[in-house]
Amino acid sequence: DTGVSQDPRHKITKRGQNVTFRCDPISEHNRLYWYRQTLGQGPEFLTYFQNEAQLEKSRLLSDRFSAERPKGSFSTLEIQRTEQGDSAMYLCASSRSGGYNSPLHFGNGTRLTVT
Amino acid sequence: AQTVTQSQPEMSVQEAETVTLSCTYDTSENNYYLFWYKQPPSRQMILVIRQEAYKQQNATENRFSVNFQKAAKSFSLKISDSQLGDTAMYFCAFMKHEVAGNNRKLIWGLGTSLAVNP
């Protein structure tokens, strides 16, 4: 168990640019989640995959956001035409199926700064 | 809709002392899960303790225990023998019971920043 890995740790970009983040979940976990966390707030749910299927997407996720999980392994989160309001920590988590008995394991996050 | 409230934005405690962090939630569900997560300055979110709503016995994990009051919709975290490494943001979170059709997302409180002082 090498844990959930996120890349990059930090990303600084100019407004209007596109950015892509990657998340590698724990290998036997079939569920993968993306959350966004701004300073002083708890994480906000963005989207959730079970294997390669994107089962839920928050209304927070505008058309500029897209997430994929090809082959049910790693996932990418892309933000197009970034805005300053997109500045946040983007957290990835993974779990097995099973709710209580399968808590989420989080990565270290990717901190995005849009200038 | 479910909501989670943590009414203490900041708390501090002396090393070796005991501290209790409060959490209340609102839901119409009868069965659900509750969690406390810790986010140290290094920022990785780590599960501290969890509780199933249908279990009356309070969960305990070493120095961490909860006081789960289902009728009052309260889920407080007690940290005994506080250590410097316990300094972190603590988040209370709620998840609906695992059945088909229920979403799997966690609903989070705003967090409590705990400082353990030497």
Interface residues (C-beta under 8 A of the other chain):
Chain A: R31 Y33 G40 Q41 G42 P43 E44 F45 Y48 L55 E56 S58 M89 L91 A93 S97 G98 G99 Y100 P103 L104 H105 F106 G107 N108 G109
Chain B: V4 Y33 F35 S42 R43 Q44 M45 I46 L47 R50 E52 F91 A93 M95 H97 E98 N103 R104 K105 L106 I107 W108 G109 L110 G111
